[in-house]
Amino acid sequence: MSELFEVEGTTTTSLDMRRLQRKQRRTARRKWTLIVSAFGIVIFALGANTAWNFAKTFNPPASTKVADYEGAGQGVVQVVVNPGDSGADIATALFDAGVVASPQSFISEASSNPNAASIVPGYYFMHKEMKASYALQSLLDPDNRDLRTITVPEGMDTDAYYSRIADLTEYSTADVEAAAKNTDALNLPPEAEGNLEGWLFPSTYEFNPGVTPTDVLSKMVQKTIAVLDDAGVAPKDRERILTVASLVEREAKLDEDRPKIAEVIYNRLEVDMKLQFDSTVKYASPSEGVFTSDEERAFDSPYNTYKYKGLPPGPIAGPGVSSINAAINPEPSDNLFFVTVNLTTGETAYAETLEQHQMNVKILQKYVADTNAKASASPSPSAN
């Protein structure tokens, strides 16, 4: 009986062992199946990702597309390009003003166009919702700039210039005159002794909106200095050259006569002879007509070169480049006299002696009589 139980016990244990081994083998197989499956999934994922990245090289995602308008835009808006602005600064200004759909669209256009480097600072009239390429072309077109332009002719005095500056800046003439008194703000050189006459260079100037009288006057003064410096005029000679040049400007009718008249001035100064210029008298005592009367020539003023020897105290007008060059490089001669014998053509006659000059003056007097030229007085036989 006991052996039967013993045999039965051994058999049960063997079966249990075999069941346990089979269970372990099944567990191991499932484990390797899971590992292999997981490894396969990883390999598949890596392959899919590589394929997706490759496909993206042909079809960029929609999020990288640069926003841009299609047309030439509509409406009007003002955009300011400040000095020193970078391309990115300009792009941002355009975007903020509603001109372009995105800063990137303008930057892309500007980067591909070498002309973009020539955009000039200033105020521009533009449309809203413009294609970036159109916006760039608008900034390159000078006609789109909002400018305040003033043309100052040669031979005018400061009062005439002040009036034009007032019209340009929308300030009053009194405001311009007040600005002119602050010569430190205008950087007027000390040799001018506070007098702007002759130092406001005649030319055409452009300014941005909001320009002030000080802005204009300062720019005109600096232009005069630049012209004198370019011509090699030393600071100590500036006032004298401008004074002579202003006389040439008021007396000469033709460019060819400017260096000749400058020589007459220097020749008279050299022999201590009065200049006797009607232009200086009219500066001190303005009057109608071409000539001066005996009464005007007797007017007591340091600018009256009939009464006082030497140059007047300073310039009497704004001389241009031609007159300044003539004052620097006069045409050598022994002439002491000149007179314009034809007020229509500007023909001028020169003489070394008073007798020759008086004959030339008679030619002028005949011209005046024949043409009824407007004059407040007849030509003086000793003038010039």
C-alpha positions in Angstrom: 0.0 0.0 0.0 2.7 2.3 0.9 4.6 1.6 -2.3 1.6 2.4 -4.4 1.4 5.8 -2.8 5.1 6.3 -3.3 4.9 5.5 -7.0 1.8 7.7 -7.4 3.6 10.7 -5.7 6.6 10.5 -8.0 4.4 10.5 -11.1 2.5 13.6 -10.0 5.7 15.5 -9.5 7.0 14.6 -12.9 3.9 15.9 -14.5 4.0 19.1 -12.7 7.6 19.6 -13.8 6.7 19.0 -17.4 3.8 21.5 -17.2 6.1 24.1 -15.6 8.7 23.6 -18.4 6.1 24.0 -21.1 4.8 27.2 -19.4 8.4 28.6 -19.3 9.0 27.8 -23.0 5.7 29.5 -24.0 6.6 32.5 -21.9 10.0 32.7 -23.5 8.5 32.5 -27.0 6.0 35.3 -26.3 8.8 37.4 -24.9 10.9 37.1 -28.0 7.9 37.6 -30.2 7.3 40.9 -28.4 10.9 42.0 -28.8 11.0 41.2 -32.5 7.7 43.0 -33.0 8.9 46.0 -31.1 12.1 46.1 -33.1 10.2 45.9 -36.3 7.9 48.8 -35.3 11.0 50.9 -34.6 12.6 50.1 -37.9 9.3 50.9 -39.7 9.0 54.2 -37.9 12.5 55.2 -38.8 11.9 54.4 -42.4 8.7 56.3 -42.5 10.3 59.3 -40.9 13.1 59.3 -43.5 10.6 59.0 -46.3 8.5 61.9 -44.9 11.6 64.2 -44.6 12.6 63.4 -48.1 9.1 64.1 -49.4 9.1 67.5 -47.6 12.0 68.6 -49.8 9.6 68.7 -52.7 6.6 70.1 -50.9 7.5 72.6 -48.2 4.9 72.8 -45.4 2.3 75.5 -45.8 3.5 77.3 -42.6 6.8 78.4 -44.4 5.1 80.2 -47.3 5.7 84.0 -47.2 2.6 86.1 -47.2 2.4 88.5 -50.1 -0.3 90.6 -51.8 -1.0 90.1 -55.5 -1.8 93.6 -56.9 -0.5 97.1 -57.1 -2.5 98.1 -54.0 -5.1 100.8 -53.3 -5.5 104.0 -51.3 -2.7 106.2 -50.2 -0.4 106.0 -47.1 2.8 107.7 -46.2 5.9 105.7 -45.2 9.0 107.2 -43.7 12.5 105.8 -44.5 14.8 107.2 -41.9 18.5 107.7 -42.4 20.4 104.6 -41.4 17.4 102.3 -41.7 18.3 98.7 -42.6 16.3 96.6 -45.1 14.6 94.9 -42.2 13.7 98.4 -40.7 12.1 99.4 -44.0 10.3 96.1 -44.3 8.8 96.5 -40.8 7.7 100.1 -41.6 6.0 98.9 -44.8 4.3 96.1 -42.9 3.2 98.4 -40.1 1.7 100.8 -42.6 -0.3 98.0 -44.3 1.7 98.3 -47.5 3.1 94.7 -47.6 1.6 91.5 -46.3 4.7 90.5 -44.4 8.2 91.9 -43.7 9.7 88.7 -45.2 8.1 89.3 -48.6 9.8 92.7 -48.9 13.1 91.5 -47.5 13.1 88.6 -50.1 12.5 91.1 -53.0 15.1 93.6 -51.7 17.7 90.8 -51.3 17.3 89.8 -54.9 17.4 93.3 -56.3 20.8 95.2 -56.1 19.0 98.5 -56.7 17.4 98.2 -53.2 20.7 99.6 -51.8 19.9 103.0 -53.4 16.7 103.6 -51.5 16.9 107.2 -50.3 15.7 108.2 -46.8 12.6 110.3 -46.9 8.8 110.4 -46.9 7.0 108.3 -49.6 3.5 108.1 -50.9 2.5 104.5 -51.3 -0.5 102.3 -51.7 -1.8 99.8 -49.1 -1.8 96.0 -49.9 1.0 96.2 -52.5 2.8 93.2 -53.9 6.3 93.4 -52.4 8.0 93.8 -55.8 5.7 96.8 -56.5 6.5 98.3 -53.1 10.2 98.1 -53.8 9.8 99.8 -57.2 7.8 102.6 -55.5 10.6 103.3 -53.1 13.1 103.4 -56.0 10.9 106.0 -57.9 11.9 109.5 -56.8 8.5 110.8 -58.0 6.9 109.0 -55.0 8.9 111.1 -52.5 7.1 113.8 -50.6 9.5 116.7 -50.9 9.6 120.4 -50.2 11.6 122.0 -52.9 13.0 125.5 -53.1 14.9 127.2 -55.9 17.0 130.2 -54.8 18.3 132.2 -57.8 21.6 134.0 -58.0 21.9 137.7 -57.3 19.1 138.1 -54.7 19.6 139.6 -51.3 18.6 138.0 -48.0 15.2 139.7 -47.8 14.2 138.0 -51.1 15.5 134.7 -49.8 13.7 135.0 -46.5 10.4 135.4 -48.4 11.0 132.3 -50.4 11.9 130.3 -47.3 8.8 131.5 -45.6 6.7 130.2 -48.5 8.5 126.8 -48.4 8.3 126.2 -44.7 4.9 127.7 -44.0 6.5 129.9 -41.4 6.1 133.7 -41.5 8.8 136.0 -42.8 9.3 137.3 -39.3 9.9 133.7 -38.1 12.6 133.3 -40.8 14.2 136.6 -39.8 14.3 135.5 -36.2 15.9 132.2 -37.2 18.5 134.1 -39.2 19.6 136.0 -36.2 20.6 132.8 -34.4 23.8 132.4 -36.4 25.3 129.9 -34.0 22.5 127.5 -34.8 23.2 128.0 -38.5 27.0 127.4 -38.0 27.7 130.7 -39.8 31.6 131.1 -39.8 33.0 133.9 -37.6 34.5 135.7 -40.7 30.9 136.5 -41.7 30.6 138.6 -38.5 27.0 137.6 -38.1 25.9 138.8 -41.5 24.1 136.2 -43.7 24.3 138.3 -46.8 26.2 136.5 -49.5 26.4 133.3 -47.4 23.0 131.8 -48.5 24.1 129.9 -51.6 21.7 130.1 -54.5 20.7 126.6 -55.7 17.8 124.2 -55.6 17.2 122.4 -52.3 15.0 119.5 -51.3 13.6 119.0 -47.8 11.3 116.5 -46.0 7.9 117.7 -44.6 8.2 119.6 -41.4 11.3 121.6 -42.5 12.0 124.7 -40.5 13.6 128.0 -41.4 16.7 127.0 -39.4 17.0 123.8 -41.5 16.9 125.7 -44.8 19.2 128.6 -43.7 21.7 126.2 -42.2 21.8 124.1 -45.4 22.4 127.1 -47.6 25.2 128.4 -45.4 26.9 124.9 -45.4 26.6 124.8 -49.2 28.4 128.1 -49.4 31.2 126.9 -47.2 31.5 123.7 -49.3 31.7 125.6 -52.5 34.4 127.9 -51.1 36.3 124.9 -49.7 36.2 123.1 -53.0 37.6 126.2 -54.7 40.5 126.3 -52.3 39.4 129.6 -50.6 41.0 129.9 -47.2 38.6 130.9 -44.3 40.4 134.3 -43.9 39.6 135.1 -47.6 36.0 133.9 -47.7 34.3 137.2 -46.9 36.4 139.1 -49.4 35.8 136.6 -52.2 32.1 136.5 -51.5 31.9 140.3 -51.6 33.7 140.6 -54.9 31.6 137.7 -56.3 28.4 139.4 -55.2 29.4 142.6 -57.1 30.2 140.5 -60.2 26.9 138.7 -59.8 24.9 141.9 -59.8 26.9 143.7 -62.6 27.5 140.9 -65.1 24.9 139.9 -67.6 26.8 137.1 -69.3 29.1 134.4 -67.9 31.9 135.4 -70.2 32.0 138.8 -68.6 32.2 137.7 -65.0 36.0 137.2 -64.9 36.5 140.4 -66.8 34.5 142.4 -64.4 36.2 140.8 -61.4 39.5 142.0 -62.9 38.2 145.6 -63.2 37.3 145.4 -59.5 40.8 144.3 -58.5 42.4 146.8 -60.8 40.5 149.7 -59.3 41.2 148.5 -55.8 44.9 148.3 -56.7 45.1 151.9 -57.8 42.9 153.1 -54.9 40.1 154.1 -57.3 36.4 154.2 -56.3 34.4 151.3 -57.7 31.4 153.5 -58.5 28.9 150.6 -58.9 25.2 151.3 -59.2 24.5 147.9 -57.7 26.0 148.8 -54.4 24.0 152.1 -54.2 20.8 150.2 -55.0 21.6 147.7 -52.2 21.8 150.5 -49.7 18.9 152.5 -51.2 16.7 150.3 -53.4 14.9 152.1 -56.3 13.3 151.2 -59.6 15.2 151.3 -62.9 18.6 150.3 -64.1 20.6 153.3 -63.3 21.1 155.6 -60.3 20.4 159.3 -60.0 22.8 162.0 -58.8 20.8 162.1 -55.6 21.1 158.4 -55.0 24.8 158.4 -55.8 25.2 161.0 -53.1 23.4 158.8 -50.5 25.6 158.4 -47.4 26.2 154.7 -46.8 29.3 152.6 -46.6 27.8 150.6 -49.4 27.8 153.6 -51.7 30.9 152.9 -53.8 30.5 156.3 -55.5 31.1 158.0 -52.2 33.6 155.6 -50.5 36.7 153.8 -51.8 37.3 150.1 -51.5 34.9 147.2 -51.3 31.6 147.6 -49.5 31.4 146.2 -45.9 30.2 142.9 -47.2 28.4 141.0 -50.0 25.4 142.6 -51.6 23.7 139.4 -53.0 24.0 135.7 -53.1 26.7 134.9 -55.8 26.6 131.6 -57.8 29.5 129.3 -58.7 30.4 131.3 -61.8 30.8 134.6 -60.0 32.7 133.0 -57.2 35.1 131.4 -59.7 35.5 134.7 -61.4 36.4 136.4 -58.1 39.0 133.7 -57.5 40.3 133.6 -61.1 39.8 137.0 -62.8 40.8 137.4 -66.4 44.0 139.5 -66.5 43.7 142.9 -68.2 44.5 146.6 -67.7 40.8 147.6 -67.9 39.5 150.0 -65.3 36.1 150.5 -66.8 33.2 148.5 -68.1 29.6 149.2 -69.1 26.8 147.2 -70.5 26.0 148.8 -73.8 23.0 146.7 -74.7 20.6 145.8 -71.9 18.8 143.2 -74.1 21.8 141.1 -75.2 24.0 141.9 -72.2 26.8 143.0 -74.4 29.5 144.8 -72.3 32.3 147.1 -73.4 35.6 147.5 -71.5 38.1 150.4 -71.4 41.5 151.2 -69.9 40.9 155.0 -69.9 38.1 157.3 -69.0 38.0 158.7 -72.5 37.4 155.2 -74.0 34.8 154.5 -71.3 32.9 157.7 -72.0 32.6 156.7 -75.7 31.2 153.3 -74.6 28.7 155.1 -72.3 27.4 157.1 -75.3 26.7 153.8 -77.0 24.6 152.8 -74.0 22.8 156.2 -73.9 21.9 155.9 -77.6 20.5 152.4 -76.9 18.4 153.7 -74.0 17.1 156.6 -76.2 16.3 154.2 -79.1 14.6 151.5 -77.1 13.0 153.7 -74.3 14.6 151.4 -71.8 13.1 151.9 -68.4 15.4 153.7 -66.1 15.0 156.1 -63.2 17.9 158.1 -64.5 20.3 158.3 -67.5 23.6 156.4 -67.4 26.3 158.3 -65.7 29.3 159.0 -67.9 31.6 158.1 -65.0 29.8 155.0 -63.9 32.0 151.9 -63.6 
